[in-house]
Amino acid sequence: MKQINIFLLIMISCSSTYGHDSLIWHFSTEAGVFSSPTSDDSTIYIGSNDSCLYALKKEDGKLKWKFKTNGEIKSKPLLYKGCVIFNSTDGLIYSIDKNTAHMQWTFKTGGEKKHDIWDYYLSSPVCCQGKIFVGSGDGNVYAIEPNSGGLIWKYETDGIVHATPLVNNEGVYIGSFDGFFYALSIHTGNLIWKFKTVGDAYFPKGEIQRGATIYKNSVIFGSRDFNIYSLNSETGSGIWNMKEKGSWIIATPLVFNDIIYFGTSDSHRFCGLYAQNGDERWSVPLNMRVYGEAVSYNNSIIFGCFNGKLYSLNHTNGEIEQIFQTYGSKSNYNDIYSENDEFKASFKLYGKDTEASERKILSLGAILSTPIINNGIVYFADANGIIYALQLH
């Protein structure tokens, strides 16, 4: 097992060959963006906390149209035929024409809820075998007819469902804030099996906040009980788990060449584990959380961090470099961090006013959005509402 745990790697990032000269364009919305982008050949689609879904030209970031809802759009949009389907905190799932933004249909859930201030996302709709699958703050997992928005089936859990469904073969795999991970029939919504997370003294429910990934015959996901789990996809029995002491694991894992990559919450590191057994290959220190999913590009793993920096990890040798710093991070970084990249003594992440500290972190242009990469250009957004297009080398 090879492990890298040297703070020098973070310092290497300062000499990155990337920078704002690689920025192709940026576009500002009116509120923070936690949504992740999706795209077709010519357009980027992304939601904002200003209640609007935006369609931007890929080449220059110019606005094609925007569509306003009555809630924050914190899900990744889904492209289905000629429509964009997305989730909003107003309790509606929307389908709109991707060229004209004319509404095709809406589906009304039982309403959205927010678990706490770190519950940043909504479940993103996915499509498989002629059905749209999505979770809701009302505790249900829904299967919806994609052309009409009609209900096909629903399954009720005992907690908020903000995880994005994973659909594989005949199963819909999804976690809930009730601490259970569910496998449901893609056709009927009937329960195939469910798995209860272990829980922790401080987080006994072991809430599951984001999505899972598939690896061969296993499903892999993180939990607020500090564990990442690998389960047999057919039976729900445990294959392995790794406990990240003192830290939630929120980010959906990425599988790349038999390694699973994910960032952690309060232990502030980025990990690579062997997907087969959970043994650690890479461990890279950061100075803030990672909630967004990583993406692969050539032989690199690219991910965003709450410190407002976009990083690239070399899959071969585990070296990391900073490839971009958001505008908010460049402006406000020294308000929170000292010259050695550690928190200033005056800043308490979980002090007397946690919400104020969280707002200060978000003001860095924290990257909660999962990037997408098309033709060597990475698209992502930040908590100050700015959407970026960056040329990769």
C-alpha positions, 0 to 999 in steps of 0.5 A: 500500500502506498500512502501520501500524507505530506503537506508539501503536496498542497504547497506544490499547488501554488506553482501550478501551470494552470490559472486564470489565464486558462479561464475561457469564460465565467457567468454570474447568477444571483445566488450560490450554485450547488447544482452540477452542470450537464450539457449537450453539444452546444449548451450548459444547463445548471441550476442556481439558488436564485431559483433559476435554471440557466442555459448557457452557450458552451463557447462563450457563456452567453445566456440562451435562456433562464427559467424561474421556479419558486425554489432553489435548484440544487439538483443536477439537470437531466437531459431527456430527448428534447427536455431538461428535467430537474428538481427544485426546493418548491417541491416540484419536479420540472420538465421544460423544453431545452430549446425554448424553456417552455414547460412540458410538465411538473410533478408535485412531491410531498414538499421539500425539507432541509435536514441542517445547514450542511444538507446542501443538495437535492436528489438529481433525477436519472433516467433508465428503462423509460422511467425517471427516478428521483428522491425527495425531502418528503422521504419518498423515492419516485419513479415518474413517466418521463413524457407526461410526468405521471407517477409510476410508483413511489417508495417511502423511507423514514427520512429525507432523500436527497441522494441521487439514485443509482440505477443498475440492471434491475435495481434502484439503489439509494440512501436516506437520512434515516440511515438505511440504504435501499435496493428497489425494483426498477419496475415496481418499487418493491423493496429488494433489500435494505442495509442499516449503517452502523451509526456513530455515538454522535450520529447514531442514524448514520445518515446517507446524504449523497449517491452511490457508485457501482463497482462490479458486483458492489455498491459503494457509498459514504455516510455521516457515521464516518464510514464508507461502505461496499455492499453486495449489490444483489444481497445487500451484505457487507463486503468492506467498510472503512471508518474515517474517524471524526469525519462524515463522508458525503461525496459520491465516490468515483471509480477509476481504474479499480480505485475509488476516489472521494473527499472527506468532510472534517478530516479534510483529505482526499482519498483513493481506496482499492475498490475491491477491499477498501485498502488505501492507496492515496491520502492527500491532505487538504485544508477544507471539505470536499462534498462534490464528486470527482471526475476523471480526465486522461490520467487525472482526477479533478475535484473541487473543494470548499476552500474555493480551489479546483484540484487535479490528482495524478492517478499514477503517482498521487501528486496533486496540484491546484489548477484554479482558484475561484474569485471569492477564494482569491479575494477572501482566502486571507480572511480565513487562512494564514500564510501556511494554509491553516485556519487563522486563530481568529477563525473557528469553523464550529465555534459559537456561531457556526452558521456565520462561520459557514457563510464565511467559508461559502464566501470563498467561492466554495466548490460544491458543484461536481465538474463536467469535462467536455473536449478538454474544458471543465465546467463547474460553479461556486457558492458565490453563484459563478459558473466557470469554463476552464481549459485543461492542459 
